[in-house]
Amino acid sequence: MTEQSTTIPITWPELSPSKLSTVLTVAGSDSSGGAGIEADVKAITANGAYALTAITALTAQNTKGVDAVQYTTKDQFEKILNANFSDIDIGVIKTGLLTVDAIDVLADYVTKYHVGKPFVIDPVLVATTGATLSKKDVLLRAIDKLIKKATLLTPNYLEAKEILKYLNKDFDIETLEDLQKAAKIIQTETGVVSVLLKGGHIPWDSNNKVASSGNEKFITDVLYHSIDNTFTIYKSDFITTENTHGTGCTLASSISANLAKGYDVKHSIDQAIRYVHGGIVAAEKIGHGNGPLNHVYHIVSPPALTNNLNTLYTEGHFVDFLKNHPTVKPIWELYVNHPFVAQVSSGTLPKHQFVHYLKQDHAYLTTYARVNALAAAVAPDIDCIRMQAGVLENIAHEMTLHVGKLAKHGVYDLKSLELSRAGKEYADHLLNIAHQGDWLEILVSLSPCLFGYGEAANAADLKITEGEYFDWVQDYRAKDFNDAMELGRQSLEKHSIGISTEKALKLVKIFADVSLLEVYFWNDALSVEEEK
């Protein structure tokens, strides 16, 4: 008998390679698949991005609870991150469960590889077995090392209450306005760009009051976006269900996937909430406890956005984009680590070079003040005019300090001071931008002086404890100067929203050119020979 065979042709539409945006999820593993890394990978994939993982803990758990946890060692976790970052360009980092070791190691990798890129933190923080830190200490460590670098923090109502308590800002949340207040306080205290306070644990009734059991009508997720000082309220129907295991992980991962594809924060959240809502509604019971979502109720794989969106940088990270642009970064590193600052900080700079610098800086500050005044004249609104007025007051204060410092060296006739070649080229360049550029271009041209002095002083290895060199470094480490830096940063972040790629690259060139002129300005001081 002859054996028969059947050939089944496998055909498919003509396809071409398409780029997948990448998201690294740093979280614990859920053996039941409903939350943690497993939920993250499903959500990231379903929302059209590629998921990488760095597991912080292995758990034995199911829909009824967690039975056991084994944390990833610091050495192994570092090897995981190194393997991922050394090989693949990671678009977005999303974190879930973080241990102390994970916070410390991840912070280094964010600084090395991820400055200016989207970074989403879903705050699940633990003090691992044997750690001497309390949960409050872990939170403060996470704020200092990670959260202040992040794009978005996504606490739920209970996590937000805990964060506020540890920050000594705890208060009762009874209204929507209270949720907004809580989100803004958390943003202000942590330094994260935006806070999404999730309201799934605090549903409202038809009278906009906190609902009692059985009277739940809707929930609200509140986004506070510090860049433009706005609140966005996402309102959705309350769903009576037990299938909510992993909703926080899924939402944060979905937001991250959308950010990776080029959506802004507000649009990313909107799309993610719709996806999670659908996953809850479409979920059938799995397990005997709080079951998971249906992550694949529909598979969505939209192409990465390439039109009408500025993907050069993420909102809230424009200054990072400027400083880390390939054109700028080597110049910026030379500027903020300049030998002039190193010699001042160690007390080894020859006095005549310091006096020359003070003379030049005093003369330069007159031009710096004029350019700020011109900026005020073309500022887009009254808040920006007020900001420029405040800058002018700070410049006047700095010039007053110079008067005292120069007087100690017998220099009293400051009106006759003339700029050196380096100083004049710098001053003329700023004036040229002020006369020809718009307000944002002027602001960017002024920012290397502001950010660079503060960054250089704060990073300086100060080896002296008194004297005028010590005072000089301390002036730029002072709270009022750092407050001025933060105000300048916030203004740049706000007014860079929505600019074109062409405009962004023009601002990069302005920032690079002025940063180089700052280098030349300090070079000039070091080149001066002592008069005999």
C-alpha positions in Angstrom: 0.0 0.0 0.0 1.4 3.3 -1.1 1.7 6.0 1.7 0.0 9.2 0.7 1.3 12.6 1.6 -0.4 16.0 1.6 1.3 19.3 0.9 -0.2 22.3 2.7 1.1 25.6 1.2 2.0 28.2 3.8 1.5 31.7 2.4 1.4 35.1 3.9 1.1 38.7 2.7 4.2 40.4 1.6 5.9 41.9 4.6 8.9 44.2 5.2 10.9 44.7 8.3 9.5 47.2 10.7 11.3 48.7 13.7 10.0 47.7 17.1 10.5 50.3 19.9 12.1 48.9 23.0 11.1 48.9 26.7 13.2 47.4 29.5 11.0 46.3 32.4 12.8 46.0 35.8 10.5 44.1 38.1 9.8 40.9 40.1 8.6 37.7 38.4 5.0 36.5 39.1 4.9 32.7 38.7 1.1 32.9 38.1 1.7 35.2 35.1 -0.8 37.9 36.2 1.5 40.7 37.4 5.2 41.6 37.5 7.5 40.9 34.7 5.0 38.5 33.0 2.2 41.1 32.9 4.8 43.7 31.7 5.9 41.6 28.8 2.3 40.9 27.7 1.3 44.5 27.9 4.4 45.9 26.2 3.9 43.4 23.4 0.2 43.9 23.0 0.8 47.7 22.7 3.3 47.2 19.9 6.7 47.4 21.5 9.6 45.0 22.3 10.1 44.0 25.9 13.5 43.3 27.6 13.6 42.2 31.2 15.7 42.6 34.4 14.2 40.4 37.1 14.7 41.8 40.7 13.0 38.9 42.5 11.5 35.4 41.8 8.2 34.8 43.6 6.1 31.7 44.2 2.6 33.1 44.0 -0.8 32.7 42.6 -4.1 34.6 42.5 -4.5 34.1 46.2 -1.2 35.5 47.4 2.6 35.3 47.6 4.1 32.2 49.2 7.8 32.9 48.8 10.3 35.4 47.4 13.9 35.1 46.4 15.7 38.3 45.5 18.2 38.6 42.7 21.7 39.2 43.9 23.4 42.5 43.2 26.1 40.9 41.1 23.6 38.9 39.0 21.3 42.0 38.5 24.2 44.1 37.3 25.2 41.3 34.8 21.6 41.4 33.5 21.6 45.1 33.0 25.0 45.1 31.4 23.9 42.4 28.9 20.9 44.4 27.9 22.4 47.9 27.7 25.6 46.8 26.0 23.7 45.2 23.1 20.4 46.9 22.6 19.3 50.5 22.3 16.7 50.8 25.1 14.0 53.4 24.4 12.1 53.3 27.8 12.8 51.9 31.2 9.9 50.9 33.3 10.3 49.7 36.9 8.1 47.7 39.3 9.4 45.9 42.4 12.8 47.4 43.3 15.2 46.3 46.0 17.9 48.4 47.6 20.5 46.7 45.4 18.4 47.2 42.3 18.0 50.9 43.0 21.8 51.4 43.5 22.8 49.4 40.4 20.0 50.8 38.1 20.9 54.3 39.0 24.4 53.9 37.6 23.0 52.5 34.3 20.4 55.2 34.0 23.2 57.8 34.3 25.4 56.0 31.9 22.9 55.0 29.2 19.5 56.6 29.7 19.8 60.3 30.4 17.0 62.2 28.7 15.0 59.1 27.7 11.6 58.2 29.1 11.7 56.5 32.5 8.5 55.2 34.2 8.5 54.2 37.8 5.6 52.1 39.3 6.6 52.4 43.0 6.9 49.0 44.5 9.8 49.3 46.9 11.0 46.6 49.4 13.7 46.4 52.0 15.2 43.0 51.3 15.9 40.4 54.0 18.9 41.4 56.0 18.7 45.0 54.9 19.2 47.6 57.6 17.0 50.1 55.8 13.3 50.8 56.7 10.7 51.1 54.0 10.9 54.9 54.4 14.7 54.7 53.9 14.2 52.7 50.7 11.8 55.3 49.4 14.1 58.2 50.2 16.9 56.3 48.5 14.8 55.7 45.4 13.8 59.4 45.3 17.5 60.5 45.5 18.8 58.0 43.0 16.0 57.2 40.6 12.7 59.0 41.0 14.1 62.5 40.5 15.5 61.3 37.1 12.2 59.8 36.0 9.6 61.0 33.5 6.6 59.5 35.2 5.7 58.1 38.7 2.5 56.0 38.8 1.5 55.4 42.5 -2.0 54.1 43.2 -4.0 55.7 46.0 -2.6 53.5 48.8 1.0 53.9 47.6 0.5 57.6 47.3 -0.8 57.8 50.9 2.3 55.8 52.0 4.7 58.1 50.1 3.0 61.2 51.6 3.3 59.7 55.1 7.0 59.1 54.6 7.5 62.6 53.3 5.7 64.0 56.3 2.9 65.3 54.0 0.1 62.9 54.9 -3.4 64.1 54.8 -6.9 62.7 54.2 -8.0 62.4 50.6 -11.8 62.9 50.3 -12.3 64.9 47.1 -10.9 65.0 43.6 -9.2 68.2 44.5 -7.4 66.3 47.3 -6.1 63.8 44.7 -4.8 66.6 42.6 -3.1 68.2 45.6 -1.5 64.9 46.5 -0.2 64.3 43.0 1.4 67.8 42.9 3.0 67.4 46.4 4.5 64.1 45.4 5.9 65.7 42.2 7.3 68.6 44.1 8.9 66.5 46.8 10.4 63.9 44.5 11.5 65.9 41.5 9.9 63.5 39.0 8.6 65.3 35.9 5.0 64.0 36.1 2.9 62.0 38.6 -0.1 59.8 37.6 -2.0 59.1 40.8 -4.2 56.1 40.1 -7.7 56.1 41.6 -8.7 52.5 41.3 -8.7 52.1 45.1 -10.8 55.2 45.7 -14.0 55.1 43.5 -16.5 57.9 43.5 -20.3 57.9 43.7 -22.7 59.9 41.6 -22.3 62.9 43.8 -18.5 63.0 43.3 -18.0 61.8 46.9 -15.9 58.8 48.0 -18.2 55.9 47.3 -19.4 53.4 49.9 -19.5 49.7 49.0 -22.2 49.1 46.4 -22.4 52.8 45.3 -19.3 53.0 43.1 -19.9 54.8 39.8 -16.6 55.9 38.4 -12.8 56.2 39.1 -10.4 59.0 38.3 -6.7 58.8 37.5 -5.1 62.2 38.0 -2.0 63.3 36.1 0.0 66.3 37.3 2.4 67.5 34.5 5.0 69.8 36.0 6.2 71.1 32.6 3.1 73.1 32.0 1.7 73.0 35.6 -1.5 71.3 34.4 -3.8 68.5 35.7 -5.4 66.0 33.4 -8.3 63.9 34.8 -9.0 60.5 33.2 -12.5 59.5 34.2 -13.7 55.9 33.6 -16.6 53.8 34.7 -16.1 51.6 37.8 -16.1 47.9 37.0 -17.3 45.4 39.6 -14.9 42.5 39.2 -12.3 40.4 41.0 -10.0 40.3 37.9 -7.7 43.1 38.8 -4.4 41.3 39.6 -1.6 43.1 37.8 -3.5 46.2 36.7 -0.8 48.6 38.0 2.0 46.7 36.3 0.0 46.5 33.1 -0.9 50.2 33.1 2.7 51.4 33.7 4.0 49.0 31.0 1.4 50.1 28.5 2.2 53.7 29.1 5.9 52.8 28.6 5.2 51.1 25.3 3.3 54.1 24.0 6.1 56.4 25.1 8.6 54.2 23.3 6.5 54.6 20.1 6.7 58.4 20.2 3.5 59.4 22.0 3.6 62.2 24.5 2.9 61.5 28.2 -0.8 62.5 28.2 -1.6 60.5 25.0 0.3 57.5 26.3 -1.7 57.4 29.5 -5.0 57.8 27.7 -4.3 54.9 25.4 -3.0 52.8 28.2 -6.1 53.3 30.4 -8.3 52.3 27.5 -6.3 49.1 27.0 -6.4 48.2 30.7 -10.1 48.9 30.9 -10.7 46.6 28.0 -8.5 43.9 29.6 -10.5 44.0 32.8 -13.9 43.9 31.1 -12.8 41.0 28.8 -11.3 38.9 31.6 -12.8 35.6 32.6 -12.0 34.1 35.9 -8.6 32.4 36.2 -7.7 30.9 39.6 -9.5 31.2 43.0 -8.4 34.6 44.1 -8.1 38.0 42.3 -7.6 36.9 38.7 -5.5 38.6 36.0 -6.6 40.8 33.1 -7.1 39.5 29.6 -3.9 41.0 28.1 -4.7 39.7 24.6 -8.4 40.6 24.3 -7.2 42.4 21.2 -3.7 42.6 19.8 -2.7 46.1 18.9 0.4 46.7 16.9 0.4 50.2 15.5 3.5 51.3 13.7 5.9 53.6 15.4 5.0 57.2 14.9 7.4 58.9 12.6 5.3 61.9 11.5 4.1 65.0 13.4 5.9 64.0 16.6 9.2 65.3 17.8 11.0 62.1 18.9 14.4 63.8 19.5 13.7 64.1 23.2 11.0 63.4 25.7 9.0 66.2 27.4 10.7 67.1 30.7 14.1 66.1 29.4 14.9 68.9 26.9 17.9 70.2 29.0 19.2 66.6 29.2 18.9 66.4 25.4 20.9 69.6 25.0 23.7 68.6 27.3 24.0 65.0 26.0 23.6 65.7 22.3 26.7 64.3 20.5 27.6 67.9 19.3 27.4 69.2 22.8 28.5 66.5 25.2 32.3 66.6 24.7 32.2 70.4 25.0 30.0 70.3 28.1 32.3 67.7 29.8 35.3 69.9 29.2 33.4 73.0 30.5 32.0 71.6 33.7 35.3 69.7 34.5 37.5 72.7 33.5 41.0 73.0 35.1 40.1 76.5 36.2 37.5 75.2 38.6 39.7 72.3 39.7 42.5 74.8 40.6 40.1 77.1 42.4 38.7 74.1 44.4 42.1 72.9 45.4 43.4 76.4 46.2 46.2 76.2 43.7 45.0 78.8 41.1 47.5 81.7 40.9 46.0 84.8 42.5 46.7 87.0 39.4 44.7 84.6 37.2 41.8 84.7 39.7 41.8 88.5 39.8 41.9 88.6 35.9 38.9 86.2 35.9 36.9 88.4 38.4 37.6 91.5 36.2 36.5 89.8 33.1 33.5 88.2 34.7 32.3 91.5 36.1 32.6 93.2 32.7 30.9 90.2 31.0 28.0 90.3 33.5 27.0 93.7 32.2 26.4 92.2 28.8 24.7 89.2 30.3 22.3 91.6 32.1 21.6 93.5 28.8 20.8 90.2 27.0 18.4 89.2 29.8 16.8 92.6 29.5 16.4 92.1 25.7 14.9 88.7 26.5 12.3 90.3 28.7 11.3 92.6 25.9 10.4 89.7 23.7 9.2 87.2 26.3 6.0 85.4 25.4 4.0 86.2 28.6 4.1 88.0 31.9 5.4 85.0 33.8 8.5 84.9 31.6 8.9 88.7 32.0 8.9 88.2 35.7 11.4 85.4 35.5 13.8 87.6 33.4 13.3 90.4 36.0 14.3 88.0 38.7 17.4 86.9 36.7 18.4 90.6 36.4 18.2 90.9 40.2 20.4 87.9 40.6 23.0 89.3 38.2 23.0 92.6 40.1 23.7 90.6 43.3 26.5 88.6 41.7 28.1 91.8 40.4 27.9 93.3 43.9 29.8 90.2 45.2 32.4 90.8 42.5 32.8 94.4 43.7 33.7 93.2 47.2 36.0 90.5 45.9 37.9 92.9 43.6 38.2 95.5 46.3 40.2 93.0 48.4 42.7 93.0 45.6 42.8 96.8 45.2 40.7 97.0 42.1 38.1 99.8 42.5 37.7 101.4 39.1 35.4 98.9 37.5 33.9 101.2 34.9 37.1 101.2 32.9 37.4 97.4 32.8 37.7 96.1 29.2 36.9 92.6 28.0 39.7 90.4 26.7 39.4 88.9 23.2 37.7 85.8 24.6 35.3 87.8 26.7 34.4 90.2 23.9 33.8 87.3 21.4 31.5 85.8 24.0 29.6 89.0 24.7 29.2 89.9 21.1 27.9 86.4 20.3 25.2 86.7 23.0 24.2 90.2 21.8 24.0 89.0 18.2 21.6 86.2 19.3 19.6 88.6 21.4 19.1 91.0 18.4 18.3 88.3 15.8 16.8 85.4 17.7 13.5 84.8 19.4 12.9 84.5 23.1 13.6 80.7 23.3 16.8 81.1 21.4 18.0 83.8 23.7 17.1 81.7 26.8 19.1 78.8 25.4 22.1 81.0 24.7 22.0 82.2 28.4 21.6 78.8 29.9 25.2 77.3 29.6 26.4 80.0 32.0 23.6 79.3 34.5 23.7 75.5 34.3 27.5 75.1 33.8 28.6 77.2 36.8 26.2 75.3 39.1 27.1 71.9 37.8 30.8 72.6 37.9 30.7 73.9 41.4 28.5 71.1 42.7 30.8 68.5 41.2 34.0 70.2 42.3 36.4 68.3 44.6 36.7 71.0 47.2 39.9 70.6 49.2 39.9 73.9 51.0 37.7 75.1 53.9 38.0 78.9 53.8 39.2 81.8 51.8 38.0 83.5 48.7 38.4 80.4 46.5 36.2 78.5 49.0 33.6 81.3 49.0 33.6 81.4 45.1 32.7 77.7 44.9 30.1 78.0 47.7 28.4 80.9 45.9 27.5 78.6 43.1 26.6 75.8 45.4 24.2 78.0 47.3 20.5 77.2 47.5 19.5 80.5 45.8 21.8 79.8 42.8 20.5 76.2 42.5 16.9 77.5 42.8 17.7 79.8 39.9 19.1 76.8 37.9 15.9 74.9 38.5 13.7 77.8 37.5 15.7 78.2 34.3 15.4 74.5 33.6 11.6 74.5 34.2 11.2 77.4 31.8 13.2 75.7 29.1 11.2 72.4 29.5 7.9 74.2 29.3 8.6 76.3 26.3 10.4 73.5 24.3 7.2 71.5 24.1 6.0 71.0 20.5 9.0 72.7 18.8 10.0 71.3 15.4 13.0 69.1 14.8 14.6 71.9 12.9 14.1 74.3 15.8 15.5 71.8 18.3 18.6 71.2 16.3 19.1 75.0 15.9 18.9 75.3 19.7 21.5 72.5 20.0 23.9 74.5 17.9 23.3 77.6 20.0 23.9 75.7 23.2 27.1 74.0 21.9 28.5 77.3 20.6 28.0 79.2 23.9 29.3 76.2 25.9 32.5 76.4 23.9 32.8 80.2 24.5 32.5 79.4 28.2 35.5 77.1 27.9 37.4 79.8 26.1 36.5 82.3 28.8 38.1 80.1 31.5 41.0 79.2 29.2 41.7 83.0 29.0 42.1 83.3 32.7 44.6 80.4 32.9 46.7 81.9 30.0 47.3 85.2 31.8 50.9 85.7 33.0 51.7 87.6 36.1 52.8 91.2 35.6 56.3 91.9 36.8 
